Amino acid sequence: MVDHTFMDYLSKEELISTLSSTSKKTTKFSIEEIHHLFGNEIKNKKITDSKIRKTWSKAMRNMFFNEYQRLFTFTPSQKFDSSLKLKNSILKESKKLTENLKLKLSANYISKLSSAPLHYLCALSFEKTDDFRDFLFLPLDKQLILSVFPEIGFAIYWPMKKDEKLKYLTKLLSALFENSNELKINALLLRKYATEETINKLGISTPQEIAGFSGLEVIEFRGSNVMLGLSGLKRRHDANVDVITRVGPFTEIESDTISLVCGLGARIKEYSGIEALLKVMKKG
């Protein structure tokens, strides 16, 4: 199994543009060769700290919009109007948590990825390291990668699996914000979202014990507006789509801005996807 690092979320062109020097030969290198060259330049300090930070932030932004992650909500807060304030609060709460949970943490690294909405990226690890260059080469699944949107009361966490990092994160968010809770991506939320927002993909699970028949596992609909299309199918062709959409639970929906999959989490495609999801939740 290959240990993925932040470099896997950068294109060949993005990596080459960060190198201290390039040539025509470099552009013909494979992505694996570029990774090796880029890694050596970081370790040998041929790339400035500011340039590394900027490149890392770009990779984390790319990752944010391409991975399924866990979602958390909390009461919106205006107290973190700078990354330094958030960093200091995390340091303060981390000292308490590490003592209680008997953990060792790396330094935490924070970057502001957006101003509107205010989006902070925070990364740390249970692997003890205080050097950012060393931290960069820790496998991503050994890192805790947290996106915080303090002003809208939203946080997104990767990796998905349940482990000590998730336990730590849950306690950290509760210490930092009021009314922090994980948002469960379940069939009820998917059905609610599908009736409130325009979706272009719908997956319905048809397990035998629920559907009453075998041979079919998933019914999938695709289109520019799936729920409107199903309504039209019912109206024009007298198709009993109400029965079809209730033979099993919704397991996957997708819009232009977000993808939600039961048991997997959410993939944010655009920031507006967060606003749409929160709007659906507020309608109860």
Secondary structure as UniProt FT lines:
FT   HELIX           6..9
FT   HELIX           12..16
FT   TURN            17..18
FT   HELIX           24..27
FT   HELIX           31..43
FT   TURN            44..45
FT   HELIX           49..64
FT   TURN            65..66
FT   STRAND          69..73
FT   HELIX           83..101
FT   STRAND          109..115
FT   TURN            116..117
FT   STRAND          118..125
FT   HELIX           132..136
FT   HELIX           140..142
FT   STRAND          143..149
FT   TURN            150..153
FT   STRAND          154..158
FT   HELIX           164..176
FT   TURN            178..179
FT   STRAND          181..183
FT   HELIX           187..196
FT   STRAND          201..205
FT   HELIX           208..211
FT   STRAND          218..222
FT   HELIX           226..237
FT   HELIX           241..244
FT   TURN            245..246
FT   STRAND          250..254
FT   STRAND          258..261
FT   TURN            262..264
FT   STRAND          265..268
FT   HELIX           272..282
//
